Amino acid sequence: MKWTRIASFFLLLNLSIAWSAGALNIVVVGLFSGQAVLTINNQQHLLKVGKTSPEGVKLISATSRSAVLEVDGVQQKYLLGEHISSHFKPPVAQPMVSIWPTNGMYVTTGSVNGFSVDFLVDTGASTIALNAATAKRLGLDYLNGKEIKVRTASEIETAYEVTLDKVQIGDIKLTNVRAMVLDGPEPSQALLGMTFLGQLNINQTGKRMDLKKKF
């Protein structure tokens, strides 16, 4: 198909980008479902989703209104009609942590306020949950927190809401994370719940779980 014929179906999107990883000048000149026409350093390419140009630009997704491009592991969405100066630098790639299961459970070592903690990744837990012994080891004055009642597997127990200054897994760092402390021996292992996980993108590739901070 000739480019002139393709262009008749497209609206133009002029994006001139200078990537910090190299002198790539990218212009998105056409968009439609699943494909995009790009001019990269004055070379024109028709890319389908999942394909990468010889210059290393990968098309992640495309519609008639926008495209998501990936360069050097950094993804960014471009809206139809959006203009970016030649001095634009892409956002710093967000850190990612990969976890493999142990006996069917995803366990990882992280830290709370600088102290090491072994976490069980639990998307079913609404918050990070700690037992009393762990909270005391971390120096948390949890008894001054708001008292709540929580249902465990065996009974209803007393818990206290706390705010953790910093929680870190690998290179992923979050601050002011809400958690609860159960005033007893449960949970036997700290639960990494949704007050932390909800701020991440979670992807499953086979048995591997990838955690990545949202932009």
N, C-alpha and C positions, 0 to 999 in steps of 0.2 A: 504494500500500500504506500502511495506517495505521501511525503510529509504534508504537501499542500492539501491533500484530501483529508488526512487526519486532522489538520489544523482547523478545518471547517467545523469539526465537532467540538472543538476545545475553546474554552475561555483562557486567556493568557494570565499567567501568574509570574511576575518578574521578581525573582529573589536573587540577589547577588550576595554571596556568602564567602567570607575569607575564613576558612577553618584554621584554628590554631595549630592543628597537626600537620598542615600543609597548605600550599597556595592553590586551593580548589575554589574556582568560581562557578557556582551552580545557579542555573536559571531553570525554574519549572515552567515550561512553556505550554504544557497540555496535561489535562487530568481527565480521567474517566474511571469507571469502576474496575479496580484490579490492575490498572496500568497507569503509567505516567511517562510523559515525554520530557526528558531533561537535556539541557545543554550544559556540559561540564568542560570547562576550559576550552570553549568553542567547539567541542565535539558533541554531536547530538546523539542521544540514545533513547530507545523505547524500552522501558523496563517493566516487567511484570512483577507482581508481588512476590517477594522472596528472592528475586534476582539481584545481582550485584554488578555494577558497571566495572570496566577495566580500571577505573580510577579508585575503586573501593567504596562507591556510594551504593547502599542497599536500599531497595524499596520495601518498607515494612507493610504499608497498607496504602490504599488510594481509593478515593471516591471522586465524584465530579466536582467536589468542593474543596477537598484537602488531601494532603499526602503526608505520610510519616516516613522520613528518611533517616538512615543510620550511617554515620561516618565515624570510624575509629571507636565503635562500641557505643557512641552517643546517639540517642534517638530524639528527634524533635518533629513536631507537627507543624505543617505549613498550611495556612488558610488561604483560600482563593482571594487574591487581591492584596495580600499582606506583603509589605516591602521591608526588607532588612538591609541595613547599610553594609558596605563592604568591610566595615570594621567589626562586624558582629562576631562574637565568639560563642560557641555552643556552651550550654551549661555543663558543669563538671559532672562526669558520669557518677551516678550514685553507687555507693558500695553495695556488694552483694555477698551474702553468706549462704553456702550450700551445706545441707545437712543430710546425712544418710541414716536410715533407721537402724536401731539396735533393738533386737527382739521385738520388732514391729512398732517401736516407739521412737519418736524423734527427740533426741536429747542433745543439748549443746551446752557448753560452758560459756558463761557471760560474766557480767559484773553489775553490781548495784552500788552506786556511790563509791566506786573504786574497789569494792570487795568482791572476790570471786564467788559466783553462784552457779550451780548446775541446774539448768532449767529443763523441764519437760514442755515441749511445744504443744499447746493445747488450744486449738481454735474454738473449742466449746466453752472455755472459761472466759467470762466477761471481762475480767481484770487479771493482772498479775496477782498471784496468791502465794503467800508465804506462811509458814508455821511460826509459832512463837519463838522457838529456839533460833531459827534463821534470822528473824527480825532482831532479836537481841544481839546476835553476832554482828549484825550490820549496824548496830547502834541506833535502831529506830525506837523512838518513844511512842509506840503505837497505842498505848493505853489512853493517850490524850486525844486520839482520833475519834471520829464519829462511830458510835457503836451501831452495828447492824446484825441481823440474824441471817444466816445463810444455811441452805440445805445441802448437806453432804450425802454421800452414798448411804450412810447409816443413820444419820440424825440431823437435827437442826442445831447449829453451833453458833457461838458468839464470835463475831469478827469486828475488826476496826479498820476504817478507811484511813489510808496514809497517802502521801505524795512522795515519790522517789525522785531525788534531785537529778540523778542520771542513771540510765540503764543502757548497757552496751552489750551487743553481740557481734563479735568480730569487729569490723570497722563501722558498723551501724550504731550510732549514738542518738538517743532520744532523751530529752530533759522533761522534768515535771510530769512524770508518768504516774497516773493513779494506780493504786494497788490496794489490796486488803490483807490483813494479818489475822489468821484464825488463832484464837487464844488456846492452843493445844498442839498436839503432835502432828496434826494433819494440815496441809498435805505433806506427806513424807518427803516429797521432792517439790521444789518451787515450780509453780506453773507459770509459763509464759503465755499470758492470756491476751485478749483483744485490745486492752488499752495500749499494748505495745504492737501486737501483730496487725491491728487495724490501721496502723500508719505505714504499713508495708504492702508491697505487692508480693503475693505468694504464688509461686508456680511449681507445678509438679512435673518432672521429667523422668519417667520411669519411677524408680524408687527414690530418686533424689528430690529434695525440697529446696527450692531457691527462695531466699528472702532478700528483697531489695526495697530500699527506702523510696517512697513515692516522691515525685518531683513537687 
